[in-house]
Every structure is written in C-alpha cells, then in structure tokens.
Amino acid sequence: MIDDGVNPPVVSYSPGSVIISRMTEEAVRNHILGIEAIPPERLPFADFNNDGVLDIADLIALINR
C-alpha cells in the first residue's frame, strides 16, 4: 500500500518483492570519495545520469533533481 496522506491510498500485489530505495546526496558523495561504499545491489539506484558509471556527474544530477 502506498499512502501519501493526501491522495487516496493505492494497493497493489506482486508475486515478488518490491524494494524502495532512496539514494541520498551523502551516500553518493561518500561512495565517490571512498568514505563508504554503496552496496552493489543499490548501485543502479545511484546512477542518476544512466551512463553505467557512478561518478561526480551522478551527484550533480541528483542535486539538480
């Protein structure tokens, strides 16, 4: 169920699992700087410019969203 408190709640079922992943500026920055790695399964969510590489361009794309 998704409920934002404004619109009517929406319910949907799936045979598999659904993962909602929020990628923060801090997580992307720390990964790029080598402070803390983003787990491999979350890397696709951090490639904001969809070029297959996680770099400063993705951080800029995230900030400009």
PDBQT receptor file of N, H, CA, C and O in Angstrom, charges set to zero:
ATOM      1  N   MET A   1       0.843  -1.167   0.000  1.00  0.00    +0.000 N 
ATOM      2  CA  MET A   1       0.000   0.000   0.000  1.00  0.00    +0.000 C 
ATOM      3  C   MET A   1       0.897   1.241   0.000  1.00  0.00    +0.000 C 
ATOM      4  O   MET A   1       1.901   1.322   0.708  1.00  0.00    +0.000 OA
ATOM      5  N   ILE A   2       0.493   2.178  -0.809  1.00  0.00    +0.000 N 
ATOM      6  H   ILE A   2      -0.322   2.113  -1.384  1.00  0.00    +0.000 HD
ATOM      7  CA  ILE A   2       1.156   3.478  -0.835  1.00  0.00    +0.000 C 
ATOM      8  C   ILE A   2       0.137   4.501  -0.365  1.00  0.00    +0.000 C 
ATOM      9  O   ILE A   2      -0.979   4.568  -0.881  1.00  0.00    +0.000 OA
ATOM     10  N   ASP A   3       0.535   5.302   0.628  1.00  0.00    +0.000 N 
ATOM     11  H   ASP A   3       1.441   5.247   1.047  1.00  0.00    +0.000 HD
ATOM     12  CA  ASP A   3      -0.366   6.311   1.172  1.00  0.00    +0.000 C 
ATOM     13  C   ASP A   3       0.448   7.553   1.504  1.00  0.00    +0.000 C 
ATOM     14  O   ASP A   3       1.249   7.543   2.439  1.00  0.00    +0.000 OA
ATOM     15  N   ASP A   4       0.245   8.620   0.739  1.00  0.00    +0.000 N 
ATOM     16  H   ASP A   4      -0.405   8.627  -0.021  1.00  0.00    +0.000 HD
ATOM     17  CA  ASP A   4       0.991   9.855   0.991  1.00  0.00    +0.000 C 
ATOM     18  C   ASP A   4       0.240  10.815   1.900  1.00  0.00    +0.000 C 
ATOM     19  O   ASP A   4       0.716  11.919   2.163  1.00  0.00    +0.000 OA
ATOM     20  N   GLY A   5      -0.945  10.401   2.389  1.00  0.00    +0.000 N 
ATOM     21  H   GLY A   5      -1.332   9.504   2.175  1.00  0.00    +0.000 HD
ATOM     22  CA  GLY A   5      -1.705  11.240   3.291  1.00  0.00    +0.000 C 
ATOM     23  C   GLY A   5      -2.499  12.330   2.590  1.00  0.00    +0.000 C 
ATOM     24  O   GLY A   5      -3.238  13.066   3.244  1.00  0.00    +0.000 OA
ATOM     25  N   VAL A   6      -2.364  12.449   1.291  1.00  0.00    +0.000 N 
ATOM     26  H   VAL A   6      -1.764  11.852   0.760  1.00  0.00    +0.000 HD
ATOM     27  CA  VAL A   6      -3.088  13.467   0.538  1.00  0.00    +0.000 C 
ATOM     28  C   VAL A   6      -4.061  12.800  -0.428  1.00  0.00    +0.000 C 
ATOM     29  O   VAL A   6      -5.256  13.096  -0.434  1.00  0.00    +0.000 OA
ATOM     30  N   ASN A   7      -3.527  11.897  -1.242  1.00  0.00    +0.000 N 
ATOM     31  H   ASN A   7      -2.557  11.656  -1.237  1.00  0.00    +0.000 HD
ATOM     32  CA  ASN A   7      -4.325  11.179  -2.226  1.00  0.00    +0.000 C 
ATOM     33  C   ASN A   7      -4.853   9.886  -1.617  1.00  0.00    +0.000 C 
ATOM     34  O   ASN A   7      -4.338   9.424  -0.598  1.00  0.00    +0.000 OA
ATOM     35  N   PRO A   8      -5.886   9.292  -2.240  1.00  0.00    +0.000 N 
ATOM     36  CA  PRO A   8      -6.392   8.011  -1.720  1.00  0.00    +0.000 C 
ATOM     37  C   PRO A   8      -5.293   6.945  -1.761  1.00  0.00    +0.000 C 
ATOM     38  O   PRO A   8      -4.526   6.896  -2.723  1.00  0.00    +0.000 OA
ATOM     39  N   PRO A   9      -5.202   6.097  -0.744  1.00  0.00    +0.000 N 
ATOM     40  CA  PRO A   9      -4.198   5.029  -0.743  1.00  0.00    +0.000 C 
ATOM     41  C   PRO A   9      -4.389   4.097  -1.946  1.00  0.00    +0.000 C 
ATOM     42  O   PRO A   9      -5.513   3.888  -2.403  1.00  0.00    +0.000 OA
ATOM     43  N   VAL A  10      -3.309   3.552  -2.441  1.00  0.00    +0.000 N 
ATOM     44  H   VAL A  10      -2.396   3.722  -2.069  1.00  0.00    +0.000 HD
ATOM     45  CA  VAL A  10      -3.327   2.622  -3.562  1.00  0.00    +0.000 C 
ATOM     46  C   VAL A  10      -2.711   1.316  -3.097  1.00  0.00    +0.000 C 
ATOM     47  O   VAL A  10      -1.659   1.305  -2.458  1.00  0.00    +0.000 OA
ATOM     48  N   VAL A  11      -3.383   0.200  -3.426  1.00  0.00    +0.000 N 
ATOM     49  H   VAL A  11      -4.238   0.209  -3.945  1.00  0.00    +0.000 HD
ATOM     50  CA  VAL A  11      -2.898  -1.123  -3.047  1.00  0.00    +0.000 C 
ATOM     51  C   VAL A  11      -2.620  -1.905  -4.312  1.00  0.00    +0.000 C 
ATOM     52  O   VAL A  11      -3.409  -1.877  -5.256  1.00  0.00    +0.000 OA
ATOM     53  N   SER A  12      -1.489  -2.608  -4.330  1.00  0.00    +0.000 N 
ATOM     54  H   SER A  12      -0.848  -2.631  -3.563  1.00  0.00    +0.000 HD
ATOM     55  CA  SER A  12      -1.145  -3.461  -5.455  1.00  0.00    +0.000 C 
ATOM     56  C   SER A  12      -0.390  -4.677  -4.916  1.00  0.00    +0.000 C 
ATOM     57  O   SER A  12       0.338  -4.579  -3.928  1.00  0.00    +0.000 OA
ATOM     58  N   TYR A  13      -0.569  -5.814  -5.572  1.00  0.00    +0.000 N 
ATOM     59  H   TYR A  13      -1.160  -5.894  -6.374  1.00  0.00    +0.000 HD
ATOM     60  CA  TYR A  13       0.086  -7.046  -5.141  1.00  0.00    +0.000 C 
ATOM     61  C   TYR A  13       1.036  -7.516  -6.223  1.00  0.00    +0.000 C 
ATOM     62  O   TYR A  13       0.808  -7.292  -7.412  1.00  0.00    +0.000 OA
ATOM     63  N   SER A  14       2.111  -8.176  -5.794  1.00  0.00    +0.000 N 
ATOM     64  H   SER A  14       2.296  -8.358  -4.828  1.00  0.00    +0.000 HD
ATOM     65  CA  SER A  14       3.127  -8.670  -6.710  1.00  0.00    +0.000 C 
ATOM     66  C   SER A  14       3.550 -10.066  -6.283  1.00  0.00    +0.000 C 
ATOM     67  O   SER A  14       3.605 -10.351  -5.087  1.00  0.00    +0.000 OA
ATOM     68  N   PRO A  15       3.850 -10.942  -7.237  1.00  0.00    +0.000 N 
ATOM     69  CA  PRO A  15       4.330 -12.269  -6.864  1.00  0.00    +0.000 C 
ATOM     70  C   PRO A  15       5.744 -12.214  -6.268  1.00  0.00    +0.000 C 
ATOM     71  O   PRO A  15       6.158 -13.139  -5.570  1.00  0.00    +0.000 OA
ATOM     72  N   GLY A  16       6.463 -11.160  -6.536  1.00  0.00    +0.000 N 
ATOM     73  H   GLY A  16       6.127 -10.408  -7.103  1.00  0.00    +0.000 HD
ATOM     74  CA  GLY A  16       7.820 -10.997  -5.999  1.00  0.00    +0.000 C 
ATOM     75  C   GLY A  16       7.858  -9.881  -4.985  1.00  0.00    +0.000 C 
ATOM     76  O   GLY A  16       6.823  -9.337  -4.598  1.00  0.00    +0.000 OA
ATOM     77  N   SER A  17       9.052  -9.546  -4.560  1.00  0.00    +0.000 N 
ATOM     78  H   SER A  17       9.893  -9.988  -4.874  1.00  0.00    +0.000 HD
ATOM     79  CA  SER A  17       9.199  -8.471  -3.580  1.00  0.00    +0.000 C 
ATOM     80  C   SER A  17       9.442  -7.141  -4.291  1.00  0.00    +0.000 C 
ATOM     81  O   SER A  17       9.922  -7.105  -5.424  1.00  0.00    +0.000 OA
ATOM     82  N   VAL A  18       9.106  -6.067  -3.614  1.00  0.00    +0.000 N 
ATOM     83  H   VAL A  18       8.716  -6.096  -2.693  1.00  0.00    +0.000 HD
ATOM     84  CA  VAL A  18       9.325  -4.725  -4.112  1.00  0.00    +0.000 C 
ATOM     85  C   VAL A  18      10.240  -4.020  -3.135  1.00  0.00    +0.000 C 
ATOM     86  O   VAL A  18       9.997  -4.024  -1.928  1.00  0.00    +0.000 OA
ATOM     87  N   ILE A  19      11.297  -3.413  -3.660  1.00  0.00    +0.000 N 
ATOM     88  H   ILE A  19      11.494  -3.410  -4.640  1.00  0.00    +0.000 HD
ATOM     89  CA  ILE A  19      12.244  -2.696  -2.812  1.00  0.00    +0.000 C 
ATOM     90  C   ILE A  19      12.182  -1.222  -3.183  1.00  0.00    +0.000 C 
ATOM     91  O   ILE A  19      12.299  -0.865  -4.355  1.00  0.00    +0.000 OA
ATOM     92  N   ILE A  20      11.999  -0.375  -2.193  1.00  0.00    +0.000 N 
ATOM     93  H   ILE A  20      11.904  -0.665  -1.241  1.00  0.00    +0.000 HD
ATOM     94  CA  ILE A  20      12.015   1.065  -2.398  1.00  0.00    +0.000 C 
ATOM     95  C   ILE A  20      13.325   1.563  -1.815  1.00  0.00    +0.000 C 
ATOM     96  O   ILE A  20      13.597   1.392  -0.627  1.00  0.00    +0.000 OA
ATOM     97  N   SER A  21      14.123   2.175  -2.655  1.00  0.00    +0.000 N 
ATOM     98  H   SER A  21      13.901   2.314  -3.621  1.00  0.00    +0.000 HD
ATOM     99  CA  SER A  21      15.454   2.583  -2.229  1.00  0.00    +0.000 C 
ATOM    100  C   SER A  21      15.636   4.068  -2.473  1.00  0.00    +0.000 C 
ATOM    101  O   SER A  21      15.514   4.541  -3.603  1.00  0.00    +0.000 OA
ATOM    102  N   ARG A  22      15.921   4.778  -1.441  1.00  0.00    +0.000 N 
ATOM    103  H   ARG A  22      16.021   4.393  -0.523  1.00  0.00    +0.000 HD
ATOM    104  CA  ARG A  22      16.181   6.214  -1.542  1.00  0.00    +0.000 C 
ATOM    105  C   ARG A  22      17.686   6.419  -1.482  1.00  0.00    +0.000 C 
ATOM    106  O   ARG A  22      18.335   5.977  -0.535  1.00  0.00    +0.000 OA
ATOM    107  N   MET A  23      18.232   7.070  -2.461  1.00  0.00    +0.000 N 
ATOM    108  H   MET A  23      17.704   7.429  -3.231  1.00  0.00    +0.000 HD
ATOM    109  CA  MET A  23      19.657   7.331  -2.509  1.00  0.00    +0.000 C 
ATOM    110  C   MET A  23      19.880   8.786  -2.119  1.00  0.00    +0.000 C 
ATOM    111  O   MET A  23      19.309   9.687  -2.734  1.00  0.00    +0.000 OA
ATOM    112  N   THR A  24      20.698   9.024  -1.109  1.00  0.00    +0.000 N 
ATOM    113  H   THR A  24      21.162   8.293  -0.609  1.00  0.00    +0.000 HD
ATOM    114  CA  THR A  24      20.929  10.385  -0.632  1.00  0.00    +0.000 C 
ATOM    115  C   THR A  24      22.183  10.982  -1.259  1.00  0.00    +0.000 C 
ATOM    116  O   THR A  24      23.067  10.265  -1.728  1.00  0.00    +0.000 OA
ATOM    117  N   GLU A  25      22.239  12.311  -1.257  1.00  0.00    +0.000 N 
ATOM    118  H   GLU A  25      21.521  12.894  -0.876  1.00  0.00    +0.000 HD
ATOM    119  CA  GLU A  25      23.444  13.001  -1.726  1.00  0.00    +0.000 C 
ATOM    120  C   GLU A  25      24.653  12.552  -0.923  1.00  0.00    +0.000 C 
ATOM    121  O   GLU A  25      25.733  12.344  -1.477  1.00  0.00    +0.000 OA
ATOM    122  N   GLU A  26      24.472  12.405   0.376  1.00  0.00    +0.000 N 
ATOM    123  H   GLU A  26      23.595  12.574   0.826  1.00  0.00    +0.000 HD
ATOM    124  CA  GLU A  26      25.579  11.996   1.249  1.00  0.00    +0.000 C 
ATOM    125  C   GLU A  26      26.113  10.619   0.877  1.00  0.00    +0.000 C 
ATOM    126  O   GLU A  26      27.326  10.413   0.839  1.00  0.00    +0.000 OA
ATOM    127  N   ALA A  27      25.215   9.672   0.602  1.00  0.00    +0.000 N 
ATOM    128  H   ALA A  27      24.229   9.839   0.634  1.00  0.00    +0.000 HD
ATOM    129  CA  ALA A  27      25.650   8.318   0.251  1.00  0.00    +0.000 C 
ATOM    130  C   ALA A  27      26.430   8.319  -1.061  1.00  0.00    +0.000 C 
ATOM    131  O   ALA A  27      27.465   7.661  -1.168  1.00  0.00    +0.000 OA
ATOM    132  N   VAL A  28      25.941   9.053  -2.057  1.00  0.00    +0.000 N 
ATOM    133  H   VAL A  28      25.100   9.588  -1.970  1.00  0.00    +0.000 HD
ATOM    134  CA  VAL A  28      26.633   9.117  -3.352  1.00  0.00    +0.000 C 
ATOM    135  C   VAL A  28      27.979   9.809  -3.180  1.00  0.00    +0.000 C 
ATOM    136  O   VAL A  28      28.989   9.325  -3.691  1.00  0.00    +0.000 OA
ATOM    137  N   ARG A  29      28.007  10.921  -2.477  1.00  0.00    +0.000 N 
ATOM    138  H   ARG A  29      27.187  11.314  -2.063  1.00  0.00    +0.000 HD
ATOM    139  CA  ARG A  29      29.264  11.654  -2.238  1.00  0.00    +0.000 C 
ATOM    140  C   ARG A  29      30.278  10.783  -1.520  1.00  0.00    +0.000 C 
ATOM    141  O   ARG A  29      31.441  10.723  -1.918  1.00  0.00    +0.000 OA
ATOM    142  N   ASN A  30      29.839  10.096  -0.450  1.00  0.00    +0.000 N 
ATOM    143  H   ASN A  30      28.893  10.144  -0.126  1.00  0.00    +0.000 HD
ATOM    144  CA  ASN A  30      30.757   9.254   0.311  1.00  0.00    +0.000 C 
ATOM    145  C   ASN A  30      31.292   8.097  -0.527  1.00  0.00    +0.000 C 
ATOM    146  O   ASN A  30      32.447   7.700  -0.369  1.00  0.00    +0.000 OA
ATOM    147  N   HIS A  31      30.471   7.561  -1.405  1.00  0.00    +0.000 N 
ATOM    148  H   HIS A  31      29.533   7.884  -1.533  1.00  0.00    +0.000 HD
ATOM    149  CA  HIS A  31      30.932   6.485  -2.286  1.00  0.00    +0.000 C 
ATOM    150  C   HIS A  31      31.998   7.008  -3.247  1.00  0.00    +0.000 C 
ATOM    151  O   HIS A  31      33.043   6.382  -3.424  1.00  0.00    +0.000 OA
ATOM    152  N   ILE A  32      31.730   8.152  -3.862  1.00  0.00    +0.000 N 
ATOM    153  H   ILE A  32      30.882   8.661  -3.718  1.00  0.00    +0.000 HD
ATOM    154  CA  ILE A  32      32.676   8.734  -4.819  1.00  0.00    +0.000 C 
ATOM    155  C   ILE A  32      33.998   9.060  -4.134  1.00  0.00    +0.000 C 
ATOM    156  O   ILE A  32      35.064   8.858  -4.715  1.00  0.00    +0.000 OA
ATOM    157  N   LEU A  33      33.935   9.561  -2.905  1.00  0.00    +0.000 N 
ATOM    158  H   LEU A  33      33.068   9.725  -2.433  1.00  0.00    +0.000 HD
ATOM    159  CA  LEU A  33      35.155   9.934  -2.170  1.00  0.00    +0.000 C 
ATOM    160  C   LEU A  33      35.846   8.744  -1.508  1.00  0.00    +0.000 C 
ATOM    161  O   LEU A  33      36.929   8.894  -0.942  1.00  0.00    +0.000 OA
ATOM    162  N   GLY A  34      35.227   7.560  -1.576  1.00  0.00    +0.000 N 
ATOM    163  H   GLY A  34      34.347   7.439  -2.036  1.00  0.00    +0.000 HD
ATOM    164  CA  GLY A  34      35.832   6.373  -0.985  1.00  0.00    +0.000 C 
ATOM    165  C   GLY A  34      35.661   6.279   0.517  1.00  0.00    +0.000 C 
ATOM    166  O   GLY A  34      36.375   5.519   1.171  1.00  0.00    +0.000 OA
ATOM    167  N   ILE A  35      34.732   7.035   1.075  1.00  0.00    +0.000 N 
ATOM    168  H   ILE A  35      34.153   7.652   0.544  1.00  0.00    +0.000 HD
ATOM    169  CA  ILE A  35      34.489   7.023   2.520  1.00  0.00    +0.000 C 
ATOM    170  C   ILE A  35      33.649   5.822   2.919  1.00  0.00    +0.000 C 
ATOM    171  O   ILE A  35      33.952   5.152   3.907  1.00  0.00    +0.000 OA
ATOM    172  N   GLU A  36      32.601   5.547   2.162  1.00  0.00    +0.000 N 
ATOM    173  H   GLU A  36      32.355   6.091   1.360  1.00  0.00    +0.000 HD
ATOM    174  CA  GLU A  36      31.716   4.418   2.443  1.00  0.00    +0.000 C 
ATOM    175  C   GLU A  36      31.106   3.933   1.135  1.00  0.00    +0.000 C 
ATOM    176  O   GLU A  36      30.462   4.697   0.417  1.00  0.00    +0.000 OA
ATOM    177  N   ALA A  37      31.314   2.661   0.836  1.00  0.00    +0.000 N 
ATOM    178  H   ALA A  37      31.838   2.040   1.420  1.00  0.00    +0.000 HD
ATOM    179  CA  ALA A  37      30.824   2.106  -0.426  1.00  0.00    +0.000 C 
ATOM    180  C   ALA A  37      29.320   1.874  -0.391  1.00  0.00    +0.000 C 
ATOM    181  O   ALA A  37      28.758   1.488   0.634  1.00  0.00    +0.000 OA
ATOM    182  N   ILE A  38      28.694   2.112  -1.509  1.00  0.00    +0.000 N 
ATOM    183  H   ILE A  38      29.151   2.426  -2.341  1.00  0.00    +0.000 HD
ATOM    184  CA  ILE A  38      27.286   1.776  -1.676  1.00  0.00    +0.000 C 
ATOM    185  C   ILE A  38      27.241   0.290  -2.011  1.00  0.00    +0.000 C 
ATOM    186  O   ILE A  38      27.993  -0.155  -2.878  1.00  0.00    +0.000 OA
ATOM    187  N   PRO A  39      26.388  -0.492  -1.356  1.00  0.00    +0.000 N 
ATOM    188  CA  PRO A  39      26.309  -1.922  -1.665  1.00  0.00    +0.000 C 
ATOM    189  C   PRO A  39      26.011  -2.143  -3.149  1.00  0.00    +0.000 C 
ATOM    190  O   PRO A  39      25.235  -1.394  -3.742  1.00  0.00    +0.000 OA
ATOM    191  N   PRO A  40      26.622  -3.163  -3.750  1.00  0.00    +0.000 N 
ATOM    192  CA  PRO A  40      26.461  -3.398  -5.194  1.00  0.00    +0.000 C 
ATOM    193  C   PRO A  40      25.010  -3.454  -5.666  1.00  0.00    +0.000 C 
ATOM    194  O   PRO A  40      24.696  -2.979  -6.758  1.00  0.00    +0.000 OA
ATOM    195  N   GLU A  41      24.121  -4.031  -4.850  1.00  0.00    +0.000 N 
ATOM    196  H   GLU A  41      24.375  -4.416  -3.963  1.00  0.00    +0.000 HD
ATOM    197  CA  GLU A  41      22.725  -4.137  -5.276  1.00  0.00    +0.000 C 
ATOM    198  C   GLU A  41      22.023  -2.781  -5.316  1.00  0.00    +0.000 C 
ATOM    199  O   GLU A  41      20.956  -2.661  -5.919  1.00  0.00    +0.000 OA
ATOM    200  N   ARG A  42      22.602  -1.759  -4.685  1.00  0.00    +0.000 N 
ATOM    201  H   ARG A  42      23.468  -1.857  -4.195  1.00  0.00    +0.000 HD
ATOM    202  CA  ARG A  42      21.994  -0.415  -4.692  1.00  0.00    +0.000 C 
ATOM    203  C   ARG A  42      22.639   0.515  -5.717  1.00  0.00    +0.000 C 
ATOM    204  O   ARG A  42      22.126   1.606  -5.966  1.00  0.00    +0.000 OA
ATOM    205  N   LEU A  43      23.758   0.098  -6.314  1.00  0.00    +0.000 N 
ATOM    206  H   LEU A  43      24.175  -0.789  -6.111  1.00  0.00    +0.000 HD
ATOM    207  CA  LEU A  43      24.458   0.957  -7.272  1.00  0.00    +0.000 C 
ATOM    208  C   LEU A  43      23.582   1.412  -8.443  1.00  0.00    +0.000 C 
ATOM    209  O   LEU A  43      23.693   2.564  -8.862  1.00  0.00    +0.000 OA
ATOM    210  N   PRO A  44      22.710   0.543  -8.988  1.00  0.00    +0.000 N 
ATOM    211  CA  PRO A  44      21.871   1.035 -10.095  1.00  0.00    +0.000 C 
ATOM    212  C   PRO A  44      20.996   2.222  -9.705  1.00  0.00    +0.000 C 
ATOM    213  O   PRO A  44      20.655   3.040 -10.560  1.00  0.00    +0.000 OA
ATOM    214  N   PHE A  45      20.631   2.330  -8.436  1.00  0.00    +0.000 N 
ATOM    215  H   PHE A  45      20.908   1.666  -7.742  1.00  0.00    +0.000 HD
ATOM    216  CA  PHE A  45      19.801   3.442  -7.978  1.00  0.00    +0.000 C 
ATOM    217  C   PHE A  45      20.590   4.738  -7.839  1.00  0.00    +0.000 C 
ATOM    218  O   PHE A  45      20.004   5.812  -7.700  1.00  0.00    +0.000 OA
ATOM    219  N   ALA A  46      21.921   4.644  -7.877  1.00  0.00    +0.000 N 
ATOM    220  H   ALA A  46      22.398   3.772  -7.990  1.00  0.00    +0.000 HD
ATOM    221  CA  ALA A  46      22.772   5.820  -7.716  1.00  0.00    +0.000 C 
ATOM    222  C   ALA A  46      23.263   6.371  -9.050  1.00  0.00    +0.000 C 
ATOM    223  O   ALA A  46      23.856   7.449  -9.091  1.00  0.00    +0.000 OA
ATOM    224  N   ASP A  47      23.023   5.642 -10.144  1.00  0.00    +0.000 N 
ATOM    225  H   ASP A  47      22.541   4.767 -10.111  1.00  0.00    +0.000 HD
ATOM    226  CA  ASP A  47      23.467   6.077 -11.465  1.00  0.00    +0.000 C 
ATOM    227  C   ASP A  47      22.406   6.992 -12.068  1.00  0.00    +0.000 C 
ATOM    228  O   ASP A  47      21.655   6.590 -12.956  1.00  0.00    +0.000 OA
ATOM    229  N   PHE A  48      22.356   8.218 -11.576  1.00  0.00    +0.000 N 
ATOM    230  H   PHE A  48      22.967   8.545 -10.855  1.00  0.00    +0.000 HD
ATOM    231  CA  PHE A  48      21.289   9.152 -11.922  1.00  0.00    +0.000 C 
ATOM    232  C   PHE A  48      21.329   9.636 -13.362  1.00  0.00    +0.000 C 
ATOM    233  O   PHE A  48      20.301  10.055 -13.894  1.00  0.00    +0.000 OA
ATOM    234  N   ASN A  49      22.495   9.590 -14.008  1.00  0.00    +0.000 N 
ATOM    235  H   ASN A  49      23.330   9.249 -13.575  1.00  0.00    +0.000 HD
ATOM    236  CA  ASN A  49      22.549  10.010 -15.406  1.00  0.00    +0.000 C 
ATOM    237  C   ASN A  49      22.574   8.807 -16.352  1.00  0.00    +0.000 C 
ATOM    238  O   ASN A  49      22.741   8.967 -17.561  1.00  0.00    +0.000 OA
ATOM    239  N   ASN A  50      22.408   7.605 -15.796  1.00  0.00    +0.000 N 
ATOM    240  H   ASN A  50      22.273   7.475 -14.814  1.00  0.00    +0.000 HD
ATOM    241  CA  ASN A  50      22.272   6.368 -16.585  1.00  0.00    +0.000 C 
ATOM    242  C   ASN A  50      23.398   6.143 -17.587  1.00  0.00    +0.000 C 
ATOM    243  O   ASN A  50      23.157   5.721 -18.718  1.00  0.00    +0.000 OA
ATOM    244  N   ASP A  51      24.635   6.429 -17.165  1.00  0.00    +0.000 N 
ATOM    245  H   ASP A  51      24.831   6.772 -16.246  1.00  0.00    +0.000 HD
ATOM    246  CA  ASP A  51      25.758   6.174 -18.071  1.00  0.00    +0.000 C 
ATOM    247  C   ASP A  51      26.560   4.927 -17.683  1.00  0.00    +0.000 C 
ATOM    248  O   ASP A  51      27.572   4.620 -18.313  1.00  0.00    +0.000 OA
ATOM    249  N   GLY A  52      26.110   4.214 -16.651  1.00  0.00    +0.000 N 
ATOM    250  H   GLY A  52      25.288   4.464 -16.139  1.00  0.00    +0.000 HD
ATOM    251  CA  GLY A  52      26.782   2.980 -16.239  1.00  0.00    +0.000 C 
ATOM    252  C   GLY A  52      27.985   3.184 -15.335  1.00  0.00    +0.000 C 
ATOM    253  O   GLY A  52      28.659   2.220 -14.971  1.00  0.00    +0.000 OA
ATOM    254  N   VAL A  53      28.262   4.434 -14.967  1.00  0.00    +0.000 N 
ATOM    255  H   VAL A  53      27.715   5.217 -15.262  1.00  0.00    +0.000 HD
ATOM    256  CA  VAL A  53      29.403   4.755 -14.116  1.00  0.00    +0.000 C 
ATOM    257  C   VAL A  53      28.908   5.629 -12.967  1.00  0.00    +0.000 C 
ATOM    258  O   VAL A  53      28.123   6.553 -13.178  1.00  0.00    +0.000 OA
ATOM    259  N   LEU A  54      29.367   5.337 -11.751  1.00  0.00    +0.000 N 
ATOM    260  H   LEU A  54      30.005   4.586 -11.578  1.00  0.00    +0.000 HD
ATOM    261  CA  LEU A  54      28.999   6.170 -10.611  1.00  0.00    +0.000 C 
ATOM    262  C   LEU A  54      30.137   7.162 -10.364  1.00  0.00    +0.000 C 
ATOM    263  O   LEU A  54      31.217   6.792  -9.903  1.00  0.00    +0.000 OA
ATOM    264  N   ASP A  55      29.866   8.427 -10.682  1.00  0.00    +0.000 N 
ATOM    265  H   ASP A  55      28.989   8.727 -11.056  1.00  0.00    +0.000 HD
ATOM    266  CA  ASP A  55      30.884   9.453 -10.553  1.00  0.00    +0.000 C 
ATOM    267  C   ASP A  55      30.248  10.793 -10.184  1.00  0.00    +0.000 C 
ATOM    268  O   ASP A  55      29.063  10.862  -9.859  1.00  0.00    +0.000 OA
ATOM    269  N   ILE A  56      31.039  11.835 -10.237  1.00  0.00    +0.000 N 
ATOM    270  H   ILE A  56      32.002  11.779 -10.501  1.00  0.00    +0.000 HD
ATOM    271  CA  ILE A  56      30.581  13.163  -9.823  1.00  0.00    +0.000 C 
ATOM    272  C   ILE A  56      29.382  13.631 -10.656  1.00  0.00    +0.000 C 
ATOM    273  O   ILE A  56      28.550  14.394 -10.165  1.00  0.00    +0.000 OA
ATOM    274  N   ALA A  57      29.290  13.184 -11.896  1.00  0.00    +0.000 N 
ATOM    275  H   ALA A  57      29.965  12.564 -12.295  1.00  0.00    +0.000 HD
ATOM    276  CA  ALA A  57      28.153  13.571 -12.740  1.00  0.00    +0.000 C 
ATOM    277  C   ALA A  57      26.836  13.084 -12.136  1.00  0.00    +0.000 C 
ATOM    278  O   ALA A  57      25.809  13.750 -12.267  1.00  0.00    +0.000 OA
ATOM    279  N   ASP A  58      26.861  11.915 -11.468  1.00  0.00    +0.000 N 
ATOM    280  H   ASP A  58      27.695  11.373 -11.361  1.00  0.00    +0.000 HD
ATOM    281  CA  ASP A  58      25.649  11.413 -10.829  1.00  0.00    +0.000 C 
ATOM    282  C   ASP A  58      25.269  12.264  -9.624  1.00  0.00    +0.000 C 
ATOM    283  O   ASP A  58      24.088  12.507  -9.379  1.00  0.00    +0.000 OA
ATOM    284  N   LEU A  59      26.264  12.713  -8.876  1.00  0.00    +0.000 N 
ATOM    285  H   LEU A  59      27.223  12.515  -9.075  1.00  0.00    +0.000 HD
ATOM    286  CA  LEU A  59      25.986  13.583  -7.732  1.00  0.00    +0.000 C 
ATOM    287  C   LEU A  59      25.383  14.897  -8.209  1.00  0.00    +0.000 C 
ATOM    288  O   LEU A  59      24.442  15.404  -7.600  1.00  0.00    +0.000 OA
ATOM    289  N   ILE A  60      25.915  15.448  -9.286  1.00  0.00    +0.000 N 
ATOM    290  H   ILE A  60      26.680  15.036  -9.781  1.00  0.00    +0.000 HD
ATOM    291  CA  ILE A  60      25.383  16.688  -9.840  1.00  0.00    +0.000 C 
ATOM    292  C   ILE A  60      23.939  16.472 -10.323  1.00  0.00    +0.000 C 
ATOM    293  O   ILE A  60      23.077  17.323 -10.099  1.00  0.00    +0.000 OA
ATOM    294  N   ALA A  61      23.680  15.342 -10.980  1.00  0.00    +0.000 N 
ATOM    295  H   ALA A  61      24.380  14.652 -11.162  1.00  0.00    +0.000 HD
ATOM    296  CA  ALA A  61      22.325  15.046 -11.462  1.00  0.00    +0.000 C 
ATOM    297  C   ALA A  61      21.367  14.901 -10.292  1.00  0.00    +0.000 C 
ATOM    298  O   ALA A  61      20.223  15.347 -10.377  1.00  0.00    +0.000 OA
ATOM    299  N   LEU A  62      21.814  14.280  -9.191  1.00  0.00    +0.000 N 
ATOM    300  H   LEU A  62      22.744  13.918  -9.123  1.00  0.00    +0.000 HD
ATOM    301  CA  LEU A  62      20.969  14.114  -8.003  1.00  0.00    +0.000 C 
ATOM    302  C   LEU A  62      20.646  15.470  -7.385  1.00  0.00    +0.000 C 
ATOM    303  O   LEU A  62      19.496  15.733  -7.033  1.00  0.00    +0.000 OA
ATOM    304  N   ILE A  63      21.634  16.316  -7.252  1.00  0.00    +0.000 N 
ATOM    305  H   ILE A  63      22.569  16.102  -7.537  1.00  0.00    +0.000 HD
ATOM    306  CA  ILE A  63      21.431  17.641  -6.641  1.00  0.00    +0.000 C 
ATOM    307  C   ILE A  63      20.493  18.487  -7.487  1.00  0.00    +0.000 C 
ATOM    308  O   ILE A  63      19.702  19.262  -6.950  1.00  0.00    +0.000 OA
ATOM    309  N   ASN A  64      20.575  18.346  -8.807  1.00  0.00    +0.000 N 
ATOM    310  H   ASN A  64      21.218  17.717  -9.243  1.00  0.00    +0.000 HD
ATOM    311  CA  ASN A  64      19.760  19.167  -9.721  1.00  0.00    +0.000 C 
ATOM    312  C   ASN A  64      18.366  18.615  -9.953  1.00  0.00    +0.000 C 
ATOM    313  O   ASN A  64      17.617  19.183 -10.748  1.00  0.00    +0.000 OA
ATOM    314  N   ARG A  65      17.990  17.535  -9.294  1.00  0.00    +0.000 N 
ATOM    315  H   ARG A  65      18.598  17.074  -8.648  1.00  0.00    +0.000 HD
ATOM    316  CA  ARG A  65      16.649  16.954  -9.478  1.00  0.00    +0.000 C 
ATOM    317  C   ARG A  65      15.570  17.890  -9.002  1.00  0.00    +0.000 C 
ATOM    318  O   ARG A  65      14.387  17.560  -9.083  1.00  0.00    +0.000 OA
TER     319      ARG A  65
